[in-house]
Amino acid sequence: MKWFNWAVQICWMPSFLATFNPYKRNVELLNHEPVIKICSKNELASVEELWLDQKVDHFDKHNNKTWKMRYYSNAKYFKPQGPIYIFVGGEWRISPGLLSTGLTHDMAVENSGMLFYTEHRYYGLSLPFGNESYRPNNLKKLSLHQSFADLAHFIRHQKSNSPEMEDSKVILVGGSYSGSLVAWMTQLYPDLIAASWASSAPLLAKADFFEYMEMVGKSINLSYGHNCSLRIERGFKFLVKLFDGDEIQELLYNLNGCKGYRSKNPLDRAAFFNGLGNYFALVVQSYSAYIPRLCETLMNLGSDDELAFIEFLILLYSEGRRSIACQDFGYSSMLELFSGDSDESSETRAWFYQTCNEFGWYTTTKSYSSASQTFANQVPLGYFNQLCQDAFGAEQTAQQLAQGVEQTNSQFGGYGFNQSERYAQVIFTHGELDPWSALGHRKGDQAIVLTGYSHVEDLASIQVTDSVEMNLAKLRVMSFLRRHI
């Protein structure tokens, strides 16, 4: 059971709080910075933390307020007029490791390049309004186009303030949402950017992203086999049976659930299934190497699918079971993750605000379009719409999101495009197991799908532990970007 020590940590939260939130850790890890490897002090010695003044609003000429954007630089390998490699930060707090290892670092070594890593506004320490950045009125300056303008100003500043970089070609690299950013940025600012690499980038904005959880189920099936995904499906259906028969309270009691949980309330019910689904999503998206171990553990819990799944839940939520505080499985626990106006320790509120306004990307399991039954069709789109409204105010409506989604897609074209006409300077890579790949560009000579891999697993250096296919893909990426410098 050693694996479950790892699994339990995903649900950890300090027990001195009034209630134990079983959803917090999974949600935070789903939006975590890509981790390539742990770097030594010697490897990090050449990385410098710097700050750049940015306008709060790039499009209001009457607003002269500024804030300080954090970024990292590594000039160890740079020679005058060598290429500039910028790893673009996404919905996370940046750290210096990505400039000390990984394929972007290796390309800078090979081509005498300058390395930068930028932090996205409203994430990490890059807060336009300081500790008040997450208040509703202040969040209005968090948008795609403000972040594009931040990056454009960053590039112009670096080139204009250093004669040695004046003629340098700029290469952008990003993964996940930041992969979307580098693709879209390359289209908007072709005068500034020579080429980009977008790893695991969703390109189609979509409110009802039912395909995500469908892919989670399919990836478990691909990685281990039908018996594991079938046991999960039967386990979720058993939970539905317990809810429908008003028999879920006994399980919740065994999980140290709070007494106020309302099993008949649609939002409380959806939160429970959404929170549990997030665990399986996290394993597939970010820890895909653990899928076989997850399945082996689940399959070794007995021959009865329903009882085995209940035992799995007891193990999964065991940290909360041992807590002095009860585990709050209600809707309020999920809402809590997105509602802290002054929460500077987590970026979940900022990211949720972006999805509520420009992308959607809600991982529903209850859709007329969904063909998958693995996760029991218990999480509808209306649940996420309600979360948006409760987190950001009555004006945060489904109609507002629909307008934002339409604007994003009309400007950037989704994923169904001909690369001879659009995004010709971008190379796309996706993991076959990655749930986000359903909304990415996966066809054509400049798109690579990697068998047996998941989300942003291609950002690391070429290594003997990877498949031949993976290492050949990395060589293709390096060759493509080299042609543009």
N, C-alpha and C positions, 0 to 999 in steps of 0.2 A: 504493500500500500504506500510505498514511498512516493509514488506519483501524486497521491492525493495531498501530500504536504504542499506540493506546488500548486495544486488546484485550489486548495483552501486559501492560499495567499491572495488569489485573485479577488476574493470577497472580503478582504481584511478591512477593518475600520476600528478605530479606538473604541474600547468598550466603556469609556467614561462618559460618553454622550448619553443623552436621555433615551435615545433609541439607537439601534444598530442598523445602518443602511446597507442591505445586502446587494444593492445595485451599483453603488458608487465606484468601486474599483474596476469593475468590468467596463463601465462607460468611459472612465478615464483612460484605461489601457487601449481601448479601441481607437482613441485619437492621440496616441503617444508618438513621439518622435521615432523615426526608423532607427533601430539599434543594429549596428554592424558588428562591433566588438568593443570590449573594454580596453581603453588605451592606457598606456603607462605615462608617467610624468614626463619621461624623455620624449615620447611621441607627441605630447601636447605642448612641449616647451616653445615651439615656434608659432603657436597659435595665439593671437592677440585679440582681446575683447575691446571693441571700439564703439563709438556712438556717432550718430549723424542727425542733425536737426531736420525734421520733416514738417511740412505744413499740416495742420489739423484737417484743413479742407483745401485740396488742390484746385477746386473749381469755383471757389468763392473769392473773388479778388478783393473783397472788403474784409476778409477774415485773415489776419496776419499771425494768428496764434500758431505756435510750433510745439513740437514734442520731440523727444530723443528716441530714435530707433536704434536698437542694439544690433550689432553684427560682429562676426568673427572674421579675421583675416589670417592668411598664412602666405608669407612672401618668400619662404625658404627656397623655393625652386625657380623663382621668377627671374627672367632675363628681359631686358628692355624690349618692349613691343611684343612680348610673348602673349599668348591668349589669356583671357580672363575667364575663369570658371566660377560661376555663381551657383551654389546650391541654395535654392529658394525655400525658405521656411514655410511651413503650413500651419495647421491648427495645433501647434505645440510650442513648448518652451525649448529653445535651441540650446545645444551644448557643443563644446569644441571638437568632439570626437570625429564628426563627419569631415573635418579638414585635416585629420591625421591618418585616416585609413579609408579604404573603400575605393571604388573604381574612379570616382571623380578625382580623388587625391592622386591616384596612379596616373591618370591622364595628365595632370599638372606636372608630375615628375617627368613623364615622357616628353612633354612638349614645352617645358620651361615656363609653365603657366602660373598666374596669380590665382589664389584661392580666396573666395569670400563665401560667407554663409549668413544670409539675412534673416531677421526675425520679423514675422508678419505683425502688423499693427493689431493691438488688443491681445497679444499672446506673450507669455513669458514676462519679460521686463519692459516690453515695448508698449507702454500704456499711454495713449494720448491724453488722458485725463487723470493719470495717476490712479490712486485707490478708488476714484469715483468713475472709472472708465466703464464699468458694467451697468451703470444706471441707465434706465430706458432712453432718456434724451441724449445721453452721450454715446450710446451705441449706434446712433444714426450715422456716425462717421465711419462705421465699419461696413465696407462694401468692396466688391470686386474692383471697381474702377479707382477707388482711393488707394487700394493696395497696388494696383498696376502703376499708378502715378508715383507712389513711394519708390517702387523699383526702378522706374524710369529716371527719377531724380537721383537715386543712388548710383546708377550707371554713369549718368552725365557728370555727377560730382567726382567720381573716381577718375574718370578719363580727363576731365578738365583740370584737376588739381595735381595730376602727376604726369609730367611730360613723357615719362617712360611707358605710360599706358595709353597715350593719346591715340595711337594707331592700332591698339590691340583689338582683336576680334573677341566678341563676347559670346560665351557658351552658357546656356542655362541648363540646370539639372533640377528635377523635382520628382517627388514620389507621392502617390495618392492625390489628395487635393492640391498639393503644391505641384504635382505633375500636370494637373489641369491648368494651373496658373501659368506654367512655363509654356505650354502649348498655346494658350490664349494670348499670352504676352508676346510671343513670337509673331502672331498674326497682327496684333495691334501696333507693334513697334518694330517693323522690319528694318528700320534705319539704325536701330540700336543693337539688334541681336542677330548674330550670324547663323546660329543653329541651336537646337534644344533636344534634350532627351527627357521624355515623359514616361516615367515608370508607374504602372498601375493607376493610370489617370482616368477617372470617369469624365466623360465629355458631354453626356446628355443629362440636363437637369430634368428631374422627374419626381413628382410628389409621391406617388405610390410605387415605391421601389420594391415590389414584391419579389423581383428576380434575385435580390440579395440573399434572402433566406432560402429560396429555392436552390441557389448555388451552394449554400452551406450544406444542405442535405445531400446534394449531388457529390460534393467534394468528399464528404465523409464516406459515401458509398464508393467513390473511386479509390480512396486511400486505404480502405480496410475491407469493404465488402458489404453486400446487401444485408447480411444478418445484423450488423451494427446499426445501420440506418433504420432498419425495420424495428429493432428494439426501441430506438429513440421515438419512432413514430407511434408505436404501441404505448410507450410510456406517456407521451403527451396526450394521447387519446384517453388513457386511463385518468389522467388529471382532469380532463374535460368532464368525464363521467362523474368524478368526485365533486366537481363544482356543480354540475347540473343536478346531482342528487343531494346537494347541501351536505356533503360528507367530507368536505375538505378541511374542516376545522380540526379534526384529529391529527391530520398530517401537519398542519400549521402549529398545533400544540407541540408536536414532537420536534419541530424545527425552532422552537422558542419564539414563535410568532407573536406579535402584539395582539392583545385582545380586541383592539378596535378595527381589525381588518374586516371589511364588508364583502363577503364572497359573492353577494348578489349584485354588487355595484359594478357596472360595466367597466368603469375606469380602474377600479382596484383589480378586477380580474385581468384586464388587458396588461396592467403593469406587471403582474405576476408572470404572465407568459412572455412578455417582452423582456423582463429581467432575466428569466431563465434562458430564453433564446439568445440573449447577448453573450451568455457564457459559451455556448457552442459556436457562435459567430466569432468570438475572440480566439478560440482555439484554431479554427479554420483560417481566419484572416492573418493572425499574428504569430501563431505557434503551430503551424501545420505539421511540423515534425512530430508533434505529440498526438496527432490524430490516432495512430495505431495504439498508442498507450492508453488513450482515453477509451477506445473501443475494447481493448483487452480487459481493462478494469471493469467496464460495464458488462461485458459478456461473462466475466468470472463471478458475477454476483448471484448466480443461480440460474435455473432453467426457466423460471417463470418471468416473462418479460415485464409484467406490471410490478411484481414485487421487487425485481432487480432494479427497476427504475426508481422506485421509492427509496431503496437502500442507497442508490447513487445520490439522490437528493440529500439524504441525511448526511452522507459524507461530504458532499459539495458545500453544504451550508453549516458544516460542523463548527467553524470558528464562531459564527453567530449563535449557535446552540450553546456554546460554552460561555458566551458573554453574559455579564450581569444584566445588561440592558436587553430588552426583547428585540427581535428582528422585525422591523416594520416593512412588510411586503406590500403595503398599500400604494396607491397612486401618489400620495403626498411624498413618499420617499423618492420616487422618480422625479417629481416636480422640483423637489428640493435641490437636485443637482443642477438645475437650470435657473434658479430663482435668486441666488445670492447677489444682491446689488454691489457688494463690496468684496466679493470673493476673489482675492488675487492669488490664491493658491491653486486655482483650477481654471482651465480654459474651456470647460464644458459649456458654460453659459454663452461665451462669445461664439463658439462654433454652432451651438443650437440656434442662436440669433441669425447667423448666416444661412443656415438651412431653412429657417422659417421665412426668409425673405428672398433668396435667390436660387436655391437648388432643390429643396425638398429632400430627396434621398432618404425617405422614411422607410425603415425596414419592416414593412407590414407583412402579415401572414394571412390576412383575410381579404382576398381580392377575387373578383369574378374572372380575372385573367390568369390567376394562379393555378397551375396544374399539380403543384406539390402538396402533399398532405403531411409531410414530415413533422411540421410544427403546429399542426392542429387548427390552423385558421382562426386564431383567437385575438389577433392584434390588428384592428382596422385602422384605416387612414384617419378616421375621426378622432381617435385617441391621440394621435400626434398633433392634429389641428388644435385640440383642446389644450395640450401641453404648451403649444406656442402662445395661445391666447392667455392662458393662466400665467405664463412666465413673463410675457412682455406687454400685456394690456389688451383691452377690448378691440383696439384698432388692428390687432394682429390677426387678420382673418384668412380663411382659406382662399378667398378671392384675391387678397393681396399677394399671397404666395403664388397663385396661378399666374398673375401678371409678371412676377419676378422670374418664374420659370420660363414663361414665354419670351421675355426679353433676353434671358441668358441664351436660350436656344436660337433665337432669331439672329442674334449677333454672332454667335460662335459656331452654329451649324450642327450641333450634336455630334454623333459619331459616324453618320452615313455620308461620307464625302470622298471625293476623288483627290488623292494626294498630289496629282499633277496640277491641280487647280488650287488646292488649299493645304496648308501645313506642310509644304514641300520641304521645309527646313527642320522638320521635327521627326524624330524616330520614336516609336511607341513600343513599349514592352509590357507584357502581362503574364502573370502566372496562371496556368490552367485551372488551379484550384481557387483562385482569388474571387470572392463574391463580387468585388467591384468591377471585374472585367466585363460583366454583363452590360455595362454602360460605357465601355471603352472601344477604341478603334483597334480591331484585331485582324484586319485583312489588308493585303498588299505587301509590296516589297519593303516598306518601312514600318512594318508592324510584326512583332515577334511574340508568339505565345509559347511559354515555357512549360513543358510537360512535367507534372509532379511538383510544381512550385506554387506558392501563393503570393501574398501581398508584399511588394517592394523587396523581394528576396534577392533581386539581381543587383542591388546597390553595392554589395561587398566586392572586394577584389577578386580576381581570378584565383581559384584555389582548387587543390586536388580533390577535396571532399565533395565538390560539386559535380554534376553530370557533365559529360562531354557537350551535350546540347546547351547547357547553361553557359559554359565557358566560351563556346563558339558564338553564342549570342552576345556576350560581353565584348568579344573581339569585333563583331559587327558594329556594335554601338561605338566603340573606339574608332573604328575605321570611318564610319559615317561622320562623326564629329570632327575628325582630323581633316577631312576633305574641306571643311568650312573655315579652317583657321589659316 
